[in-house]
Amino acid sequence: MLNILTVIYLVVAIVLVGFILMQQGKGADAGASFGAGAAGTVFGSAGSANFLSRTTAVLATLFFAISLIIGNINTHQAKPTSQFDDLSDVKQNITQPAEVKTQNNDIPQ
């Protein structure tokens, strides 16, 4: 299941990048270079929602939903079976320095 979701996730990501790169910017009209940048406000402040922008929104929603699902699946997997899979439980073998025993013959006992 996780492998299938990962493949779908990669395909959605690649297609999403492609759709974003195919879109035309807000100021990309020829009139914007001659000072008529406000000419694009005919459709309102948001502009016209065409096929590319709607598809981009759907793909972005899928991208975020699949990433949340993959993250949820990864957090609920079984614990690692090997100590090398999860190094947080490995005991640290830190050697404590030996106590220094000093013989002081000047101090009466």
PDB file as gemmi writes it, atoms N, CA and C in Angstrom:
CRYST1    1.000    1.000    1.000  90.00  90.00  90.00 P 1                      
ATOM      1  N   MET A   1       0.822  -1.196   0.000  1.00  0.00           N  
ATOM      2  CA  MET A   1       0.000   0.000   0.000  1.00  0.00           C  
ATOM      3  C   MET A   1       0.865   1.258   0.000  1.00  0.00           C  
ATOM      4  N   LEU A   2       1.912   1.243   0.818  1.00  0.00           N  
ATOM      5  CA  LEU A   2       2.783   2.409   0.905  1.00  0.00           C  
ATOM      6  C   LEU A   2       3.533   2.641  -0.407  1.00  0.00           C  
ATOM      7  N   ASN A   3       3.938   1.559  -1.061  1.00  0.00           N  
ATOM      8  CA  ASN A   3       4.643   1.693  -2.340  1.00  0.00           C  
ATOM      9  C   ASN A   3       3.733   2.276  -3.423  1.00  0.00           C  
ATOM     10  N   ILE A   4       2.481   1.856  -3.428  1.00  0.00           N  
ATOM     11  CA  ILE A   4       1.532   2.372  -4.419  1.00  0.00           C  
ATOM     12  C   ILE A   4       1.285   3.859  -4.176  1.00  0.00           C  
ATOM     13  N   LEU A   5       1.107   4.233  -2.916  1.00  0.00           N  
ATOM     14  CA  LEU A   5       0.898   5.647  -2.595  1.00  0.00           C  
ATOM     15  C   LEU A   5       2.119   6.493  -2.937  1.00  0.00           C  
ATOM     16  N   THR A   6       3.309   5.937  -2.746  1.00  0.00           N  
ATOM     17  CA  THR A   6       4.529   6.673  -3.071  1.00  0.00           C  
ATOM     18  C   THR A   6       4.631   6.917  -4.575  1.00  0.00           C  
ATOM     19  N   VAL A   7       4.277   5.924  -5.375  1.00  0.00           N  
ATOM     20  CA  VAL A   7       4.312   6.085  -6.831  1.00  0.00           C  
ATOM     21  C   VAL A   7       3.275   7.123  -7.271  1.00  0.00           C  
ATOM     22  N   ILE A   8       2.070   7.047  -6.714  1.00  0.00           N  
ATOM     23  CA  ILE A   8       1.032   8.034  -7.040  1.00  0.00           C  
ATOM     24  C   ILE A   8       1.484   9.425  -6.613  1.00  0.00           C  
ATOM     25  N   TYR A   9       2.117   9.512  -5.456  1.00  0.00           N  
ATOM     26  CA  TYR A   9       2.614  10.788  -4.931  1.00  0.00           C  
ATOM     27  C   TYR A   9       3.634  11.408  -5.881  1.00  0.00           C  
ATOM     28  N   LEU A  10       4.558  10.593  -6.383  1.00  0.00           N  
ATOM     29  CA  LEU A  10       5.565  11.092  -7.319  1.00  0.00           C  
ATOM     30  C   LEU A  10       4.949  11.529  -8.640  1.00  0.00           C  
ATOM     31  N   VAL A  11       3.987  10.770  -9.141  1.00  0.00           N  
ATOM     32  CA  VAL A  11       3.328  11.124 -10.404  1.00  0.00           C  
ATOM     33  C   VAL A  11       2.562  12.443 -10.241  1.00  0.00           C  
ATOM     34  N   VAL A  12       1.833  12.587  -9.130  1.00  0.00           N  
ATOM     35  CA  VAL A  12       1.093  13.824  -8.888  1.00  0.00           C  
ATOM     36  C   VAL A  12       2.058  14.998  -8.773  1.00  0.00           C  
ATOM     37  N   ALA A  13       3.187  14.801  -8.108  1.00  0.00           N  
ATOM     38  CA  ALA A  13       4.161  15.882  -7.944  1.00  0.00           C  
ATOM     39  C   ALA A  13       4.728  16.325  -9.290  1.00  0.00           C  
ATOM     40  N   ILE A  14       5.057  15.379 -10.155  1.00  0.00           N  
ATOM     41  CA  ILE A  14       5.623  15.712 -11.464  1.00  0.00           C  
ATOM     42  C   ILE A  14       4.584  16.413 -12.339  1.00  0.00           C  
ATOM     43  N   VAL A  15       3.348  15.914 -12.335  1.00  0.00           N  
ATOM     44  CA  VAL A  15       2.293  16.535 -13.125  1.00  0.00           C  
ATOM     45  C   VAL A  15       1.968  17.928 -12.579  1.00  0.00           C  
ATOM     46  N   LEU A  16       2.001  18.080 -11.259  1.00  0.00           N  
ATOM     47  CA  LEU A  16       1.739  19.383 -10.645  1.00  0.00           C  
ATOM     48  C   LEU A  16       2.787  20.407 -11.054  1.00  0.00           C  
ATOM     49  N   VAL A  17       4.041  20.011 -11.062  1.00  0.00           N  
ATOM     50  CA  VAL A  17       5.102  20.925 -11.506  1.00  0.00           C  
ATOM     51  C   VAL A  17       4.903  21.292 -12.972  1.00  0.00           C  
ATOM     52  N   GLY A  18       4.520  20.328 -13.793  1.00  0.00           N  
ATOM     53  CA  GLY A  18       4.269  20.602 -15.203  1.00  0.00           C  
ATOM     54  C   GLY A  18       3.135  21.593 -15.414  1.00  0.00           C  
ATOM     55  N   PHE A  19       2.030  21.417 -14.674  1.00  0.00           N  
ATOM     56  CA  PHE A  19       0.899  22.338 -14.817  1.00  0.00           C  
ATOM     57  C   PHE A  19       1.246  23.732 -14.310  1.00  0.00           C  
ATOM     58  N   ILE A  20       2.049  23.817 -13.264  1.00  0.00           N  
ATOM     59  CA  ILE A  20       2.454  25.132 -12.758  1.00  0.00           C  
ATOM     60  C   ILE A  20       3.333  25.845 -13.782  1.00  0.00           C  
ATOM     61  N   LEU A  21       4.239  25.114 -14.416  1.00  0.00           N  
ATOM     62  CA  LEU A  21       5.123  25.734 -15.402  1.00  0.00           C  
ATOM     63  C   LEU A  21       4.393  26.135 -16.678  1.00  0.00           C  
ATOM     64  N   MET A  22       3.280  25.476 -17.006  1.00  0.00           N  
ATOM     65  CA  MET A  22       2.534  25.813 -18.214  1.00  0.00           C  
ATOM     66  C   MET A  22       1.665  27.050 -18.048  1.00  0.00           C  
ATOM     67  N   GLN A  23       1.410  27.456 -16.807  1.00  0.00           N  
ATOM     68  CA  GLN A  23       0.523  28.597 -16.591  1.00  0.00           C  
ATOM     69  C   GLN A  23       1.217  29.905 -16.927  1.00  0.00           C  
ATOM     70  N   GLN A  24       0.382  30.850 -17.341  1.00  0.00           N  
ATOM     71  CA  GLN A  24       0.880  32.168 -17.684  1.00  0.00           C  
ATOM     72  C   GLN A  24       0.742  33.071 -16.464  1.00  0.00           C  
ATOM     73  N   GLY A  25       1.761  33.873 -16.212  1.00  0.00           N  
ATOM     74  CA  GLY A  25       1.727  34.770 -15.071  1.00  0.00           C  
ATOM     75  C   GLY A  25       0.705  35.875 -15.231  1.00  0.00           C  
ATOM     76  N   LYS A  26       0.396  36.574 -14.129  1.00  0.00           N  
ATOM     77  CA  LYS A  26      -0.604  37.647 -14.178  1.00  0.00           C  
ATOM     78  C   LYS A  26      -0.143  38.809 -15.048  1.00  0.00           C  
ATOM     79  N   GLY A  27       1.133  39.157 -14.995  1.00  0.00           N  
ATOM     80  CA  GLY A  27       1.623  40.296 -15.754  1.00  0.00           C  
ATOM     81  C   GLY A  27       2.274  39.917 -17.058  1.00  0.00           C  
ATOM     82  N   ALA A  28       1.939  38.764 -17.610  1.00  0.00           N  
ATOM     83  CA  ALA A  28       2.601  38.287 -18.816  1.00  0.00           C  
ATOM     84  C   ALA A  28       1.941  38.787 -20.106  1.00  0.00           C  
ATOM     85  N   ASP A  29       0.888  39.563 -20.016  1.00  0.00           N  
ATOM     86  CA  ASP A  29       0.239  40.101 -21.220  1.00  0.00           C  
ATOM     87  C   ASP A  29       1.135  41.147 -21.869  1.00  0.00           C  
ATOM     88  N   ALA A  30       0.913  41.391 -23.136  1.00  0.00           N  
ATOM     89  CA  ALA A  30       1.709  42.393 -23.842  1.00  0.00           C  
ATOM     90  C   ALA A  30       1.408  43.790 -23.319  1.00  0.00           C  
ATOM     91  N   GLY A  31       0.186  44.038 -22.870  1.00  0.00           N  
ATOM     92  CA  GLY A  31      -0.184  45.350 -22.368  1.00  0.00           C  
ATOM     93  C   GLY A  31       0.474  45.680 -21.041  1.00  0.00           C  
ATOM     94  N   ALA A  32       0.900  44.678 -20.301  1.00  0.00           N  
ATOM     95  CA  ALA A  32       1.517  44.911 -19.000  1.00  0.00           C  
ATOM     96  C   ALA A  32       2.873  45.580 -19.139  1.00  0.00           C  
ATOM     97  N   SER A  33       3.553  45.353 -20.259  1.00  0.00           N  
ATOM     98  CA  SER A  33       4.862  45.972 -20.437  1.00  0.00           C  
ATOM     99  C   SER A  33       4.753  47.434 -20.850  1.00  0.00           C  
ATOM    100  N   PHE A  34       3.576  47.847 -21.340  1.00  0.00           N  
ATOM    101  CA  PHE A  34       3.390  49.232 -21.759  1.00  0.00           C  
ATOM    102  C   PHE A  34       2.609  50.058 -20.741  1.00  0.00           C  
ATOM    103  N   GLY A  35       2.514  49.590 -19.520  1.00  0.00           N  
ATOM    104  CA  GLY A  35       1.856  50.361 -18.478  1.00  0.00           C  
ATOM    105  C   GLY A  35       0.385  50.060 -18.302  1.00  0.00           C  
ATOM    106  N   ALA A  36      -0.135  49.112 -19.028  1.00  0.00           N  
ATOM    107  CA  ALA A  36      -1.556  48.768 -18.891  1.00  0.00           C  
ATOM    108  C   ALA A  36      -1.695  47.500 -18.067  1.00  0.00           C  
ATOM    109  N   GLY A  37      -1.016  47.440 -16.957  1.00  0.00           N  
ATOM    110  CA  GLY A  37      -1.053  46.247 -16.115  1.00  0.00           C  
ATOM    111  C   GLY A  37      -2.400  46.017 -15.473  1.00  0.00           C  
ATOM    112  N   ALA A  38      -3.217  47.064 -15.370  1.00  0.00           N  
ATOM    113  CA  ALA A  38      -4.539  46.932 -14.770  1.00  0.00           C  
ATOM    114  C   ALA A  38      -5.550  46.353 -15.750  1.00  0.00           C  
ATOM    115  N   ALA A  39      -5.149  46.086 -16.973  1.00  0.00           N  
ATOM    116  CA  ALA A  39      -6.075  45.546 -17.967  1.00  0.00           C  
ATOM    117  C   ALA A  39      -6.499  44.125 -17.628  1.00  0.00           C  
ATOM    118  N   GLY A  40      -5.725  43.445 -16.809  1.00  0.00           N  
ATOM    119  CA  GLY A  40      -6.070  42.078 -16.432  1.00  0.00           C  
ATOM    120  C   GLY A  40      -7.119  42.002 -15.349  1.00  0.00           C  
ATOM    121  N   THR A  41      -7.629  43.116 -14.895  1.00  0.00           N  
ATOM    122  CA  THR A  41      -8.619  43.113 -13.826  1.00  0.00           C  
ATOM    123  C   THR A  41     -10.042  43.042 -14.347  1.00  0.00           C  
ATOM    124  N   VAL A  42     -10.225  42.686 -15.604  1.00  0.00           N  
ATOM    125  CA  VAL A  42     -11.562  42.572 -16.182  1.00  0.00           C  
ATOM    126  C   VAL A  42     -12.342  41.472 -15.484  1.00  0.00           C  
ATOM    127  N   PHE A  43     -11.659  40.395 -15.100  1.00  0.00           N  
ATOM    128  CA  PHE A  43     -12.325  39.255 -14.486  1.00  0.00           C  
ATOM    129  C   PHE A  43     -12.373  39.370 -12.961  1.00  0.00           C  
ATOM    130  N   GLY A  44     -11.997  40.490 -12.420  1.00  0.00           N  
ATOM    131  CA  GLY A  44     -11.980  40.662 -10.976  1.00  0.00           C  
ATOM    132  C   GLY A  44     -10.562  40.524 -10.452  1.00  0.00           C  
ATOM    133  N   SER A  45     -10.439  40.593  -9.134  1.00  0.00           N  
ATOM    134  CA  SER A  45      -9.104  40.556  -8.551  1.00  0.00           C  
ATOM    135  C   SER A  45      -8.465  39.176  -8.653  1.00  0.00           C  
ATOM    136  N   ALA A  46      -9.275  38.118  -8.719  1.00  0.00           N  
ATOM    137  CA  ALA A  46      -8.725  36.756  -8.783  1.00  0.00           C  
ATOM    138  C   ALA A  46      -8.417  36.335 -10.211  1.00  0.00           C  
ATOM    139  N   GLY A  47      -8.990  36.993 -11.204  1.00  0.00           N  
ATOM    140  CA  GLY A  47      -8.773  36.595 -12.587  1.00  0.00           C  
ATOM    141  C   GLY A  47      -9.686  35.448 -12.977  1.00  0.00           C  
ATOM    142  N   SER A  48      -9.577  35.016 -14.211  1.00  0.00           N  
ATOM    143  CA  SER A  48     -10.430  33.931 -14.678  1.00  0.00           C  
ATOM    144  C   SER A  48      -9.821  32.594 -14.280  1.00  0.00           C  
ATOM    145  N   ALA A  49     -10.654  31.709 -13.799  1.00  0.00           N  
ATOM    146  CA  ALA A  49     -10.193  30.382 -13.410  1.00  0.00           C  
ATOM    147  C   ALA A  49     -10.388  29.456 -14.613  1.00  0.00           C  
ATOM    148  N   ASN A  50      -9.307  29.169 -15.295  1.00  0.00           N  
ATOM    149  CA  ASN A  50      -9.398  28.314 -16.471  1.00  0.00           C  
ATOM    150  C   ASN A  50      -9.033  26.878 -16.107  1.00  0.00           C  
ATOM    151  N   PHE A  51      -8.887  26.050 -17.119  1.00  0.00           N  
ATOM    152  CA  PHE A  51      -8.609  24.632 -16.916  1.00  0.00           C  
ATOM    153  C   PHE A  51      -7.300  24.412 -16.164  1.00  0.00           C  
ATOM    154  N   LEU A  52      -6.263  25.174 -16.508  1.00  0.00           N  
ATOM    155  CA  LEU A  52      -4.963  24.964 -15.866  1.00  0.00           C  
ATOM    156  C   LEU A  52      -4.996  25.307 -14.380  1.00  0.00           C  
ATOM    157  N   SER A  53      -5.633  26.392 -14.024  1.00  0.00           N  
ATOM    158  CA  SER A  53      -5.640  26.788 -12.616  1.00  0.00           C  
ATOM    159  C   SER A  53      -6.508  25.853 -11.776  1.00  0.00           C  
ATOM    160  N   ARG A  54      -7.623  25.400 -12.341  1.00  0.00           N  
ATOM    161  CA  ARG A  54      -8.470  24.453 -11.596  1.00  0.00           C  
ATOM    162  C   ARG A  54      -7.779  23.100 -11.439  1.00  0.00           C  
ATOM    163  N   THR A  55      -7.122  22.642 -12.483  1.00  0.00           N  
ATOM    164  CA  THR A  55      -6.396  21.377 -12.405  1.00  0.00           C  
ATOM    165  C   THR A  55      -5.238  21.483 -11.427  1.00  0.00           C  
ATOM    166  N   THR A  56      -4.564  22.622 -11.392  1.00  0.00           N  
ATOM    167  CA  THR A  56      -3.477  22.829 -10.447  1.00  0.00           C  
ATOM    168  C   THR A  56      -3.983  22.769  -9.012  1.00  0.00           C  
ATOM    169  N   ALA A  57      -5.144  23.364  -8.773  1.00  0.00           N  
ATOM    170  CA  ALA A  57      -5.729  23.330  -7.427  1.00  0.00           C  
ATOM    171  C   ALA A  57      -6.088  21.910  -7.009  1.00  0.00           C  
ATOM    172  N   VAL A  58      -6.636  21.133  -7.938  1.00  0.00           N  
ATOM    173  CA  VAL A  58      -6.994  19.739  -7.636  1.00  0.00           C  
ATOM    174  C   VAL A  58      -5.738  18.918  -7.372  1.00  0.00           C  
ATOM    175  N   LEU A  59      -4.714  19.097  -8.198  1.00  0.00           N  
ATOM    176  CA  LEU A  59      -3.469  18.349  -8.010  1.00  0.00           C  
ATOM    177  C   LEU A  59      -2.769  18.742  -6.705  1.00  0.00           C  
ATOM    178  N   ALA A  60      -2.816  20.019  -6.346  1.00  0.00           N  
ATOM    179  CA  ALA A  60      -2.206  20.449  -5.087  1.00  0.00           C  
ATOM    180  C   ALA A  60      -2.943  19.847  -3.903  1.00  0.00           C  
ATOM    181  N   THR A  61      -4.259  19.775  -3.983  1.00  0.00           N  
ATOM    182  CA  THR A  61      -5.032  19.152  -2.912  1.00  0.00           C  
ATOM    183  C   THR A  61      -4.701  17.674  -2.792  1.00  0.00           C  
ATOM    184  N   LEU A  62      -4.601  16.988  -3.924  1.00  0.00           N  
ATOM    185  CA  LEU A  62      -4.198  15.574  -3.913  1.00  0.00           C  
ATOM    186  C   LEU A  62      -2.793  15.394  -3.334  1.00  0.00           C  
ATOM    187  N   PHE A  63      -1.887  16.283  -3.708  1.00  0.00           N  
ATOM    188  CA  PHE A  63      -0.509  16.215  -3.230  1.00  0.00           C  
ATOM    189  C   PHE A  63      -0.467  16.306  -1.701  1.00  0.00           C  
ATOM    190  N   PHE A  64      -1.177  17.269  -1.126  1.00  0.00           N  
ATOM    191  CA  PHE A  64      -1.175  17.428   0.328  1.00  0.00           C  
ATOM    192  C   PHE A  64      -1.900  16.280   1.025  1.00  0.00           C  
ATOM    193  N   ALA A  65      -3.001  15.813   0.447  1.00  0.00           N  
ATOM    194  CA  ALA A  65      -3.741  14.713   1.064  1.00  0.00           C  
ATOM    195  C   ALA A  65      -2.913  13.432   1.080  1.00  0.00           C  
ATOM    196  N   ILE A  66      -2.250  13.133  -0.040  1.00  0.00           N  
ATOM    197  CA  ILE A  66      -1.431  11.919  -0.100  1.00  0.00           C  
ATOM    198  C   ILE A  66      -0.238  12.027   0.842  1.00  0.00           C  
ATOM    199  N   SER A  67       0.348  13.223   0.969  1.00  0.00           N  
ATOM    200  CA  SER A  67       1.477  13.369   1.885  1.00  0.00           C  
ATOM    201  C   SER A  67       1.033  13.161   3.329  1.00  0.00           C  
ATOM    202  N   LEU A  68      -0.161  13.614   3.698  1.00  0.00           N  
ATOM    203  CA  LEU A  68      -0.672  13.366   5.045  1.00  0.00           C  
ATOM    204  C   LEU A  68      -0.950  11.885   5.279  1.00  0.00           C  
ATOM    205  N   ILE A  69      -1.482  11.217   4.266  1.00  0.00           N  
ATOM    206  CA  ILE A  69      -1.769   9.783   4.389  1.00  0.00           C  
ATOM    207  C   ILE A  69      -0.475   8.992   4.534  1.00  0.00           C  
ATOM    208  N   ILE A  70       0.534   9.312   3.733  1.00  0.00           N  
ATOM    209  CA  ILE A  70       1.819   8.610   3.823  1.00  0.00           C  
ATOM    210  C   ILE A  70       2.461   8.854   5.190  1.00  0.00           C  
ATOM    211  N   GLY A  71       2.382  10.088   5.684  1.00  0.00           N  
ATOM    212  CA  GLY A  71       2.923  10.373   7.013  1.00  0.00           C  
ATOM    213  C   GLY A  71       2.197   9.613   8.100  1.00  0.00           C  
ATOM    214  N   ASN A  72       0.882   9.494   7.981  1.00  0.00           N  
ATOM    215  CA  ASN A  72       0.099   8.746   8.965  1.00  0.00           C  
ATOM    216  C   ASN A  72       0.441   7.260   8.928  1.00  0.00           C  
ATOM    217  N   ILE A  73       0.607   6.718   7.745  1.00  0.00           N  
ATOM    218  CA  ILE A  73       0.964   5.296   7.622  1.00  0.00           C  
ATOM    219  C   ILE A  73       2.339   5.044   8.223  1.00  0.00           C  
ATOM    220  N   ASN A  74       3.283   5.941   7.987  1.00  0.00           N  
ATOM    221  CA  ASN A  74       4.635   5.749   8.507  1.00  0.00           C  
ATOM    222  C   ASN A  74       4.695   5.825  10.024  1.00  0.00           C  
ATOM    223  N   THR A  75       3.839   6.611  10.644  1.00  0.00           N  
ATOM    224  CA  THR A  75       3.881   6.710  12.101  1.00  0.00           C  
ATOM    225  C   THR A  75       3.257   5.508  12.781  1.00  0.00           C  
ATOM    226  N   HIS A  76       2.406   4.786  12.090  1.00  0.00           N  
ATOM    227  CA  HIS A  76       1.732   3.646  12.692  1.00  0.00           C  
ATOM    228  C   HIS A  76       2.299   2.301  12.243  1.00  0.00           C  
ATOM    229  N   GLN A  77       3.499   2.303  11.721  1.00  0.00           N  
ATOM    230  CA  GLN A  77       4.111   1.036  11.335  1.00  0.00           C  
ATOM    231  C   GLN A  77       4.650   0.324  12.566  1.00  0.00           C  
ATOM    232  N   ALA A  78       4.932  -0.956  12.407  1.00  0.00           N  
ATOM    233  CA  ALA A  78       5.462  -1.749  13.520  1.00  0.00           C  
ATOM    234  C   ALA A  78       6.841  -1.252  13.909  1.00  0.00           C  
ATOM    235  N   LYS A  79       7.210  -1.555  15.148  1.00  0.00           N  
ATOM    236  CA  LYS A  79       8.523  -1.136  15.622  1.00  0.00           C  
ATOM    237  C   LYS A  79       9.609  -1.881  14.854  1.00  0.00           C  
ATOM    238  N   PRO A  80      10.783  -1.293  14.739  1.00  0.00           N  
ATOM    239  CA  PRO A  80      11.872  -1.946  14.031  1.00  0.00           C  
ATOM    240  C   PRO A  80      12.306  -3.229  14.741  1.00  0.00           C  
ATOM    241  N   THR A  81      12.726  -4.185  13.947  1.00  0.00           N  
ATOM    242  CA  THR A  81      13.114  -5.476  14.511  1.00  0.00           C  
ATOM    243  C   THR A  81      14.604  -5.546  14.818  1.00  0.00           C  
ATOM    244  N   SER A  82      15.375  -4.708  14.210  1.00  0.00           N  
ATOM    245  CA  SER A  82      16.816  -4.728  14.412  1.00  0.00           C  
ATOM    246  C   SER A  82      17.235  -3.492  15.190  1.00  0.00           C  
ATOM    247  N   GLN A  83      18.307  -3.626  15.937  1.00  0.00           N  
ATOM    248  CA  GLN A  83      18.793  -2.474  16.687  1.00  0.00           C  
ATOM    249  C   GLN A  83      19.383  -1.417  15.764  1.00  0.00           C  
ATOM    250  N   PHE A  84      19.715  -1.785  14.545  1.00  0.00           N  
ATOM    251  CA  PHE A  84      20.269  -0.828  13.604  1.00  0.00           C  
ATOM    252  C   PHE A  84      19.177  -0.030  12.901  1.00  0.00           C  
ATOM    253  N   ASP A  85      17.915  -0.506  12.942  1.00  0.00           N  
ATOM    254  CA  ASP A  85      16.811   0.242  12.367  1.00  0.00           C  
ATOM    255  C   ASP A  85      16.453   1.456  13.212  1.00  0.00           C  
ATOM    256  N   ASP A  86      16.553   1.306  14.514  1.00  0.00           N  
ATOM    257  CA  ASP A  86      16.222   2.393  15.423  1.00  0.00           C  
ATOM    258  C   ASP A  86      17.324   2.494  16.460  1.00  0.00           C  
ATOM    259  N   LEU A  87      18.138   3.498  16.345  1.00  0.00           N  
ATOM    260  CA  LEU A  87      19.289   3.630  17.230  1.00  0.00           C  
ATOM    261  C   LEU A  87      18.972   4.426  18.486  1.00  0.00           C  
ATOM    262  N   SER A  88      17.709   4.771  18.707  1.00  0.00           N  
ATOM    263  CA  SER A  88      17.384   5.559  19.888  1.00  0.00           C  
ATOM    264  C   SER A  88      17.390   4.718  21.160  1.00  0.00           C  
ATOM    265  N   ASP A  89      17.208   3.392  21.036  1.00  0.00           N  
ATOM    266  CA  ASP A  89      17.170   2.535  22.217  1.00  0.00           C  
ATOM    267  C   ASP A  89      18.508   1.873  22.532  1.00  0.00           C  
ATOM    268  N   VAL A  90      19.512   2.130  21.741  1.00  0.00           N  
ATOM    269  CA  VAL A  90      20.807   1.496  21.956  1.00  0.00           C  
ATOM    270  C   VAL A  90      21.438   2.102  23.202  1.00  0.00           C  
ATOM    271  N   LYS A  91      21.911   1.225  24.073  1.00  0.00           N  
ATOM    272  CA  LYS A  91      22.547   1.706  25.301  1.00  0.00           C  
ATOM    273  C   LYS A  91      23.902   2.292  24.948  1.00  0.00           C  
ATOM    274  N   GLN A  92      24.186   3.372  25.588  1.00  0.00           N  
ATOM    275  CA  GLN A  92      25.465   4.016  25.338  1.00  0.00           C  
ATOM    276  C   GLN A  92      26.505   3.413  26.275  1.00  0.00           C  
ATOM    277  N   ASN A  93      27.571   2.970  25.697  1.00  0.00           N  
ATOM    278  CA  ASN A  93      28.653   2.373  26.469  1.00  0.00           C  
ATOM    279  C   ASN A  93      29.700   3.433  26.761  1.00  0.00           C  
ATOM    280  N   ILE A  94      29.331   4.311  27.632  1.00  0.00           N  
ATOM    281  CA  ILE A  94      30.261   5.367  28.011  1.00  0.00           C  
ATOM    282  C   ILE A  94      31.001   4.892  29.252  1.00  0.00           C  
ATOM    283  N   THR A  95      32.276   4.833  29.144  1.00  0.00           N  
ATOM    284  CA  THR A  95      33.063   4.380  30.285  1.00  0.00           C  
ATOM    285  C   THR A  95      33.338   5.560  31.194  1.00  0.00           C  
ATOM    286  N   GLN A  96      33.036   5.360  32.429  1.00  0.00           N  
ATOM    287  CA  GLN A  96      33.295   6.389  33.424  1.00  0.00           C  
ATOM    288  C   GLN A  96      34.762   6.329  33.814  1.00  0.00           C  
ATOM    289  N   PRO A  97      35.377   7.470  34.004  1.00  0.00           N  
ATOM    290  CA  PRO A  97      36.784   7.436  34.414  1.00  0.00           C  
ATOM    291  C   PRO A  97      36.904   6.824  35.806  1.00  0.00           C  
ATOM    292  N   ALA A  98      37.930   6.032  35.955  1.00  0.00           N  
ATOM    293  CA  ALA A  98      38.148   5.371  37.238  1.00  0.00           C  
ATOM    294  C   ALA A  98      38.441   6.418  38.308  1.00  0.00           C  
ATOM    295  N   GLU A  99      37.981   6.110  39.511  1.00  0.00           N  
ATOM    296  CA  GLU A  99      38.233   7.039  40.604  1.00  0.00           C  
ATOM    297  C   GLU A  99      39.715   7.069  40.901  1.00  0.00           C  
ATOM    298  N   VAL A 100      40.172   8.243  41.059  1.00  0.00           N  
ATOM    299  CA  VAL A 100      41.595   8.412  41.337  1.00  0.00           C  
ATOM    300  C   VAL A 100      41.804   8.251  42.833  1.00  0.00           C  
ATOM    301  N   LYS A 101      42.582   7.251  43.180  1.00  0.00           N  
ATOM    302  CA  LYS A 101      42.880   7.016  44.593  1.00  0.00           C  
ATOM    303  C   LYS A 101      44.242   7.620  44.887  1.00  0.00           C  
ATOM    304  N   THR A 102      44.198   8.583  45.725  1.00  0.00           N  
ATOM    305  CA  THR A 102      45.470   9.209  46.095  1.00  0.00           C  
ATOM    306  C   THR A 102      45.841   8.783  47.497  1.00  0.00           C  
ATOM    307  N   GLN A 103      47.063   8.491  47.653  1.00  0.00           N  
ATOM    308  CA  GLN A 103      47.571   8.159  48.987  1.00  0.00           C  
ATOM    309  C   GLN A 103      48.273   9.392  49.519  1.00  0.00           C  
ATOM    310  N   ASN A 104      47.722   9.879  50.557  1.00  0.00           N  
ATOM    311  CA  ASN A 104      48.302  11.060  51.164  1.00  0.00           C  
ATOM    312  C   ASN A 104      48.779  10.668  52.558  1.00  0.00           C  
ATOM    313  N   ASN A 105      50.052  10.518  52.686  1.00  0.00           N  
ATOM    314  CA  ASN A 105      50.614  10.076  53.962  1.00  0.00           C  
ATOM    315  C   ASN A 105      50.718  11.197  54.983  1.00  0.00           C  
ATOM    316  N   ASP A 106      50.474  12.392  54.558  1.00  0.00           N  
ATOM    317  CA  ASP A 106      50.598  13.519  55.486  1.00  0.00           C  
ATOM    318  C   ASP A 106      49.380  13.675  56.376  1.00  0.00           C  
ATOM    319  N   ILE A 107      48.262  13.122  55.990  1.00  0.00           N  
ATOM    320  CA  ILE A 107      47.051  13.293  56.760  1.00  0.00           C  
ATOM    321  C   ILE A 107      46.934  12.168  57.774  1.00  0.00           C  
ATOM    322  N   PRO A 108      46.850  12.500  59.065  1.00  0.00           N  
ATOM    323  CA  PRO A 108      46.714  11.423  60.076  1.00  0.00           C  
ATOM    324  C   PRO A 108      45.313  10.826  60.017  1.00  0.00           C  
ATOM    325  N   GLN A 109      45.252   9.551  60.320  1.00  0.00           N  
ATOM    326  CA  GLN A 109      43.952   8.873  60.257  1.00  0.00           C  
ATOM    327  C   GLN A 109      43.375   8.621  61.616  1.00  0.00           C  
TER     328      GLN A 109                                                      
END                                                                             
